[in-house]
Amino acid sequence: MSDTSVAARILRLADEPGYRRQIRTLANLQEGRHALARKIFRPENVRKCSPPSPEAIAGATSLLAPATADAHR
C-alpha cells in the first residue's frame, strides 16, 4: 500500500462515528486510569528507599546461611 492510500484509509476510518466513539471511549478510560494513579502515587505517599543497613544485611545472611548449607549437601 502506498502512503497516500494508507492516509486515505485512516481519514475514512476517522470520519466514521462508531470509530470516533470507540477512540473517545479508550481515551476516557486511559484518562481515568491516569487520574487514579495520580491520586494513589502522590509525592507525599511515596517513600524514598534507602539502602539496607549493614545490620539488616547481616541478619538476612544469617537466615539464608542454613538453607544454602543444606542445599549443597
C-alpha positions as CSV (number, residue, x, y, z in Angstrom):
1,M,0.0,0.0,0.0
2,S,1.2,3.4,-0.8
3,D,1.4,6.2,1.8
4,T,-1.5,8.1,0.2
5,S,-3.8,5.1,0.2
6,V,-2.9,4.4,3.9
7,A,-3.6,8.1,4.7
8,A,-6.9,8.0,2.8
9,R,-7.9,4.8,4.7
10,I,-7.1,6.4,8.1
11,L,-9.1,9.5,7.2
12,R,-12.1,7.4,6.1
13,L,-12.0,5.5,9.4
14,A,-11.7,8.7,11.4
15,D,-14.8,10.0,9.7
16,E,-16.9,7.1,10.9
17,P,-19.0,7.9,14.0
18,G,-18.6,4.4,15.5
19,Y,-14.8,4.6,15.2
20,R,-14.6,8.1,16.8
21,R,-16.8,6.9,19.6
22,Q,-14.5,3.9,20.2
23,I,-11.4,6.1,20.3
24,R,-13.1,8.6,22.6
25,T,-14.0,5.7,25.0
26,L,-10.5,4.4,25.1
27,A,-9.2,8.0,25.7
28,N,-11.6,8.4,28.6
29,L,-10.6,5.1,30.1
30,Q,-6.9,6.0,29.9
31,E,-7.6,9.4,31.5
32,G,-9.5,7.7,34.3
33,R,-6.6,5.3,35.0
34,H,-4.1,8.2,34.9
35,A,-6.2,10.2,37.4
36,L,-6.4,7.2,39.8
37,A,-2.6,6.7,39.6
38,R,-2.1,10.4,40.4
39,K,-4.3,10.0,43.5
40,I,-2.5,6.9,44.7
41,F,1.1,7.9,43.9
42,R,1.1,11.4,45.2
43,P,4.7,12.6,46.1
44,E,3.8,12.6,49.9
45,N,2.7,9.0,49.7
46,V,5.8,7.7,48.0
47,R,8.6,6.9,50.4
48,K,12.2,7.2,49.3
49,C,14.0,3.9,49.5
50,S,17.2,3.9,51.5
51,P,19.9,1.2,51.1
52,P,19.6,-1.6,53.7
53,S,21.7,-1.2,56.8
54,P,24.7,-3.5,57.5
55,E,22.8,-5.0,60.4
56,A,19.9,-5.9,58.1
57,I,22.2,-7.4,55.6
58,A,23.9,-9.5,58.3
59,G,20.6,-10.6,59.6
60,A,19.4,-11.7,56.2
61,T,22.6,-13.5,55.5
62,S,22.4,-15.4,58.8
63,L,18.9,-16.5,57.9
64,L,19.9,-17.8,54.5
65,A,23.2,-19.5,55.6
66,P,21.5,-22.7,56.9
67,A,19.3,-23.0,53.9
68,T,22.2,-22.7,51.5
69,A,24.3,-25.1,53.5
70,D,21.5,-27.8,53.3
71,A,21.2,-27.3,49.6
72,H,24.9,-28.1,49.0
73,R,24.9,-31.4,50.8
